[in-house]
Amino acid sequence: MAAKRYSTREMIEKLVSFDTTSRNSNLELIAFVEDYLSGHGIACRLIANEDDTKANLFATLGPADRAGGIVLSGHTDVVPVDDQEWTHDPFSIVEREGKLFGRGTSDMKSFIASALAHVPDFLARGPEIPVHFALSYDEEVGCLGVRPMIDSVIRTLPRPQIVIVGEPSSMKVVNAHKGIQSYVTTVTGLEFHSSQTHQGVSAIQYAAELIAFLMKLAEEMRERGDASGRFRPPYTTISVGTIKGGSAVNIIPGHCRFGWECRPLPDLDPEEIISRFNAHVAQEVLPRMRAVSPHANVETRMRARSPGLAADDGSPGETLVMKLAQCNSAEAVSYNTEAGLFQLADIPTVVCGPGSIDQAHKPDEFIELSQIAECDRFMARLAEHVGGA
Ligand SMILES: [Zn+2]
């Protein structure tokens, strides 16, 4: 295949045209990127999921065996548009008032598009420092896809200097973010006629108790605060997002289920909240439930867990990205990204990408053209940095 060139704008249009909502396959997008890169003489390595419906793509420009490379990382999936009021087709780009509208424009296909569109510029400089592309699937459903790519590729790479996760940060350099832990708790009680409260075990009542306990933990976390003073809000948060239970007001409910999450500061022991919750269940709640019904139960299942990103101030990789982004200081944010997983694999990582997180996941998602231009300048400086010419 002949080497084809795309402007960043054309590349964004192309990437957005693939409906890579997390529940769908991303293979068409991956095949397009693979074709494009092989047209430029770059070999790709695909890391597929178990049923071969999705894949990560890893590729290296320049000397692959050299340490100190720069990893450009992005997720290819997007959140659903279901039940959202879009004023046009989310999977084709519309330009209005200096903005490009479309699903994934800010979160985060524009970063990937800018990186890909600059492939000829990276190559033209005969890179002495490798530039690695790491494109993942299933980020939006718990940072799942990137894990096998980190295990099978990133860990075996000659140690890169820095991973740049291009989530929308308005091209600011983010060196710390919170983690995410998401759970579902199912309470099983004992149904009974509501006039006989002493014989039934109300799953709803015990769920309410458990939620009250979580809120007490949340209050404690708020008081504990954040020593770094960089996060907003400046503490670990806990929230309950869904609840369902009971069938009629005159039946003591046998089932209740609630979904909750914790957004821990990066320095919080990741086991603290869940182990205190489980201990409370085992010691304070279950014995009272089982005194009435031996089959009563409380079960908590983890739905997703992704670590926070802890600041590594002044690392050479971070200093380089600050220079490329022309930023004087690094920021901390409360949303979660794949960056914490790269850091867990012992590779310095920051977040820096075009667009604002405020536009992510929303109907009529957009990116400002000025943000795209800023990202393009970032890539041009990166090409200069890695160039041997
Ligand atoms: Zn994202």
Boltz pocket constraint, residues with backbone or C-beta under 6 A from the ligand:
constraints:
  - pocket:
      binder: B
      contacts: [[A, 75], [A, 77], [A, 107], [A, 108], [A, 139], [A, 167], [A, 168]]
      max_distance: 6.0
